[in-house]
Amino acid sequence: MIELARGIYYLAGGVNCGILETGDGGCLIVDTGNSDDSGKKLLKACRAKNLEPRAIINTHSHADHYGGNAFLLKHLEIPVYAPIFEESILRYPILEPIYLWSGARAHKELQNRFLLAGASPAKVLNEAGKRKIAGLEIELLEVSGHAHIQFAVKVNDVLFAADAVFGQAILEKHPLSFMVDIQLAREAIETVRASGARIVLPGHGEPTTEIDALCDANVAALERSNQAVLSACFDVGTTPEILARVCAMLEVQMTDLTRYVLNQTAVLAHLTDLEERGLVRHSIVRNVLVWQAVHDL
């Protein structure tokens, strides 16, 4: 467990999990990792500091951010909080692989721990703003875009940014970041920039005080993938063809169905953004959905 500021810690891992002292021997947990093992490590880390978890906030409903809930809830009677809409997926986790599979019954290969965690009863966080949870004053900032609704958690001058921004190494490893709404993702980065935080901890990556540099890197990465999708539309193409072209340009390798549907969703988010900005257009040709850059039509 690494200290970011007095009484504010995080447990590093595939997902960074926050541990925030509540001042009465308890703590508030922000995200729980991707498995029972993550939950076990969190509980062990808390108790090593003589802290008893009082509540969990899940910043959004991707399985790698709430996969440790089930273990914690087996051992603790504590509330779970999540943003509106996202809390539905915590209660019914099968919804994530279903929506990634275009609404059909989820392919069995998508029912894995990366997309499907154990169910958690969750209380709804309806809106951003200041509030008290488990006796601790926090501020929730809406940073949607990577997920349909996503909240960052600010405590004093430390911001747990969830997946509004990614660390530099993560951006390099994953040049086509998962997104569902590109314009909201742009706005989320600027919300992090304007948050007034002294330290920002991404959901994936290292904490930093160089917040402008972190935000600039995320803007550049988002626009680079956006431009790749636009370039892929210079010649007419189906959605799978556009996806393949983008992956070739960004040197992304898809070796399983999970990676495929995640990257396909990201590309569709970019195509929606580009069409809303008047840069590409879709059409149905002989029962086939195709895309093309507007200036080539």
N, C-alpha and C positions, 0 to 999 in steps of 0.2 A: 504494500500500500504506500503510495507516494503522496506527500503533502504538497498541496498547491498554495495554501494560505492557512492561517490558523483555523483549525477545525474543519478544513475542507481538503478532502483526499480523493484519490482515484486509484482504482485497481486496473493496471494495464493488461491488455489482452487483445483478442481479435476485435473486441469492442471495449472501449474505455468505459468503466462503470464508476459513477460518482458515489462517495460516501460522505455525507454532510452531517456534522454533529448538530444535535438539536439543543444541546445545553443542559439536558437533564439525564445524561447517561445513555441517550438514545441517538439514533441516526436516521437520516432519510437517504434512501438509495435511489440513484438515477441510472436506470437501465441495468440489466442483469446478465448480459452476455448471451451466448447461444446454446446453452445446454445445462443439464443438471450439474455437471462438473463446474461450470461457471458459478452457479448458485452456491455450490458447496464452498468454493474458494472465497466468495464474497462473505458468506456467513463466518467462515474461519477468520478472515481478515478483520471483520467487525469485532468479533469477540476477543481477538488478540489485542485490540485497543480498548477492551471493556466497554464496547458500544453495542447496544441492543437495537436491531432494526425496528423502526416504528411504522414505516410506510415505504412504498415503492412508487416512483414515477417512471413510466415508460414513455420516452420522448416520441415514439411512433411505433407502428405495429409490425415492423420487419422482424422476423424470427430471431435474428442475431442480436436483437436488442431486448427481447423479453424471454429468451429461452431458459434463463435461470429462474424465472418466476415460480415454476411448478415445484422445484426443490425447496425454495424458500417458503412457499405456502404450505408445504407438507410439515414444516417444522415451526412455523410462526403463524399466528393469527393477526395479520396486518393487512391494511387496505392497499389496493393497487389503484393508481390513477393513470389515465391516459387521455389523449385528446379525443374529442368527439369524432366519430367515424372510425378512428383507429381502435377505440375501445371495443367496437363491434368485432373486429378481427381478433383481438385478444380473447374475446368470449367464444368466437367461432373461428379458430385458426385456419380451417380448411378454405376460408374465403380467399386467402392470399394465393395459393396455387390455382384456385378456380378462376380468379380474375386474370392471372397470368396465362391461363389456358383459354382465353377468350370467353369465359363464362361457362364453358362446358365442364362436365365432371372431370376433375383434375386427373391427368395422367399419373399412373402410379409412380413413375420416375420423378415426378415433381413433389411427391409426398415424402420429403426428406427433411432433415433437421435444419437445413438452411432456409427452407420456405415454410416449415410447419412445426411450430413448437406446441407445448402443452397449453391447454386452455387456462385462462386467468379471468376470474370475475373482476371487472374493473369499474371504478367510478369515473364519471365523465368530467373532463376538464373542458368546459364549454368555450372559453376564450382566454386570450393572453391577458397579462396584467399581473399586478402584485397580489399575493395571497399568502396565507399561512397554512402550511401542511406539516403535520406532526409537531406543531409548535414552533416551526422555523419559518421566518419571513423569507420568501423567495419571489423572484419575478419570472414569469413565463413570457417568452418572446416567440411570436409565430414565425416559423422559418420553413414553411411548406415548400414543396417542389420536388425534393427527393422522395417524399411520401406525400399522400394527399393532404393530410394535416400533420404538422410536426411542430413541436415546441422545443426551444432551447430553454435551459434553466440557468438563471443568473442568481448568484449568492454573493452579496457584497460586490467586489470587483472581479469575480471569477465567473466566466461563462462556460457552461457545458453546452457546446454548440450542436450536439447531436450530429446529424449528417448534412447540416447546412453547408459545412465546409469540410474538406478532407486535407490531411497532412500531405506535404509535398511528395513523400515516398509513395503514398497511396495513389496520388494523381498520376505518377509515372507508371505505377504497376497496372492501373486500371484507366486507360485513356478514354474509355467510353463509360462514364459513370452512370449508374442507374438513376433515372429521373422519370417522373410522371408529368411534370409541368415545368417547362423550361423558363417561362417568364417568372413564375413564382420562385424558381431556383435562383434566378438573377436577383430578385428582390431579397431573398433570404441572405445571400452573401452580403448585400448592402446593410441589412439589419444587423448582421454580426459586426460589420465595420463600424456602424453607428451606435453600438450597444453601450459604449463607455467602459467596457471591461478592460482590465489591465492584463489579465491572462485569459486566453481562449484555449479550451481543450476540445478538439474535434472528436467525434465519435470514433474515428479511426485515424490515428496519427499521434504526434507528440504535442504537448502543450507549448504555447508560444506567447511571448509578449509582443512579437512583431506582427501585429494584427493586420495592418495594411498590406504587408507582403503576403501573408496567408490569403487574404481576400483577393488580392491581385492574381495570385497563382490560380485560384479557383475560378475567377472570371475568365482568365486566359484558357484554362482547360475546357470550360463550358463552351466558350465561343469557338474553340478549335474543333470540338466534336460537332457543333452546329454547322460550321463551315464544311466539314467533311460530309455531312448529310446533304447539304445543298449541292456540293460538288458531285455527289453520287446521283443527283437528279438531273444533271446536264443531259444525260441520255435517258429516255423513258425507261422505267423499270417497275417491276412489281415490288411489293414490300420485301419479300425474301431477297430479291436481287439488290435492292437498295441496301439492305442489311449486310449482305455479302461484300458489296463494294466498300461500305464504310469500314467494316472490319479489316479489309485488305489495306485500306489507307492508313488506319490507326494501328495496324499490326496486332490485332486482337484475334486470338485463337479460341474457337468455340468447339469444345470436345464432348459436351454432354447437353442434355435437354434443358437443364437448369440454366446454364450459361446462355443458351440460345434464347429462351423466353425472356430472360432479364435484358439481354442486349436488344432483342426485338422491341420490347416495351420502351426502352430508352430511345431507340430510333423513331418509333411512332410518336413519342413526345416531341422530338425535334421536328418531325414532319408536320405535326399539328402547329407548332410554333411558327415554322417557316410559311405554312399556308396562311395562317392568321396575319402574317406580316406581308403577304402578297408576293412571296418569293417562289413558292411552288404551288402546283395545282394537282388535285387528284381527278381521275376520271375512271369510269367503268367501260372497258373495251372488251367486247365479246365475253362478258361475264367475268372479266379479270380486272381487279383494282390495280391501277398503275399511277405512278407519280412522275412529274417532270417539272423542271425549273421553268418559271413563267416566261422568261425572256427567250426560251427555245420553242415556245408553243406557236 
